[in-house]
């Protein structure tokens, strides 16, 4: 048995901030806690805030879809947008061994998403980006 919820939100910080509590409440109502809740929220926050940060001002009325499906074993996060294609696996890996002053700016959020989600896939079809993160509840 699974339970699902979906939000459509403008690519705007205030619009996203308005739905963040709803996402947390949905996960809580489904009994998602601990690591699963933390990682699910982190994936959503990092990906959506990156989309917002890299969206030009003329496109801030564009929307994205955030969908969650919760089963007894898994939380599946799906984020879809119509921005230019961006495959999170093609970006450079963050060198966490390098001293801070030698690291390139940015990239920590994507590094966390790549390493904390139990499964992460990216698709681009019909000019839509689709990121799917699966987080174990076990």
C-alpha positions in Angstrom: 0.0 0.0 0.0 1.3 3.5 -0.8 0.2 7.1 -0.2 1.1 9.9 -2.5 1.0 13.7 -2.6 2.0 16.3 -5.1 2.7 20.0 -5.2 3.2 22.4 -8.1 5.2 25.4 -7.1 6.6 28.4 -8.9 10.4 28.7 -9.2 10.5 31.3 -6.4 12.0 31.1 -2.9 8.9 32.4 -1.2 6.6 30.1 -3.1 8.8 27.1 -2.2 9.1 28.2 1.4 5.3 28.2 1.6 5.0 24.5 0.7 8.0 23.2 2.7 5.9 22.8 5.9 3.2 20.9 4.0 5.8 18.4 2.7 7.2 17.9 6.2 3.6 17.4 7.6 2.8 14.9 4.9 5.9 12.8 5.7 5.1 13.0 9.4 1.5 11.9 8.9 2.8 8.9 7.0 5.1 8.0 9.9 8.3 8.8 8.0 10.9 9.8 10.6 14.6 9.8 11.2 17.0 9.3 8.3 14.2 8.8 5.8 12.5 12.1 6.6 15.8 13.9 6.8 17.1 12.6 3.4 13.7 13.1 1.7 13.5 16.7 2.8 17.2 17.3 2.0 16.7 16.0 -1.6 13.7 18.3 -2.1 15.3 21.3 -0.6 18.6 21.0 -2.4 17.2 20.3 -5.8 14.4 22.8 -5.7 16.6 25.6 -4.3 19.2 24.8 -7.0 16.5 25.1 -9.7 15.4 28.4 -8.2 19.0 29.7 -7.9 19.8 28.9 -11.6 16.5 30.1 -13.0 16.8 33.5 -14.7 14.5 36.2 -13.4 12.4 36.2 -16.6 11.4 32.5 -15.9 10.4 32.8 -12.2 6.8 32.2 -13.1 7.7 28.7 -14.4 6.6 25.8 -12.1 8.0 22.5 -11.0 6.3 19.5 -9.6 7.3 17.8 -6.4 5.7 14.4 -5.8 6.1 12.0 -2.9 5.1 8.4 -2.7 5.4 6.6 0.6 5.3 2.9 1.1 6.1 0.8 4.2 9.7 0.4 2.9 10.5 3.5 0.7 9.9 7.2 0.1 10.1 8.1 -3.5 10.7 11.8 -4.4 10.1 12.9 -7.9 10.9 16.4 -9.1 10.0 17.5 -12.6 10.7 20.8 -14.4 10.9 22.2 -17.8 14.2 24.1 -17.4 17.1 23.3 -19.8 18.4 19.7 -19.2 20.7 19.2 -16.3 21.9 15.7 -15.5 23.1 15.6 -11.9 25.5 12.8 -12.7 27.4 14.9 -15.3 28.5 17.6 -12.9 31.9 17.4 -11.4 32.2 15.4 -8.1 33.0 17.4 -5.1 36.5 16.8 -3.8 35.7 16.4 -0.1 39.4 15.6 0.6 40.7 19.0 -0.7 41.2 21.8 1.8 38.3 24.2 1.9 40.2 27.1 0.3 41.0 24.8 -2.7 37.5 23.6 -3.3 35.3 25.1 -6.1 32.3 27.0 -4.8 29.0 25.2 -4.6 28.3 21.5 -5.2 27.9 20.4 -1.6 24.1 20.0 -1.9 24.3 17.9 -5.0 27.1 15.9 -3.4 24.8 15.2 -0.4 21.9 14.2 -2.7 24.0 11.8 -4.7 25.4 10.2 -1.6 22.5 10.1 0.8 19.7 8.9 -1.5 19.6 5.1 -1.8 18.8 5.3 -5.5 18.9 8.4 -7.7 17.9 8.5 -11.4 17.6 11.3 -13.9 15.5 11.3 -17.1 14.9 13.9 -19.8 12.0 13.4 -22.2 9.6 15.6 -23.9 11.7 18.6 -22.7 11.0 17.7 -19.1 13.7 16.9 -16.5 12.7 14.2 -14.0 14.8 13.4 -11.0 13.8 10.4 -9.0 15.3 9.8 -5.5 14.4 6.7 -3.5 15.0 6.7 0.2 14.8 3.6 2.3 12.7 3.7 5.5 14.5 0.7 6.9 
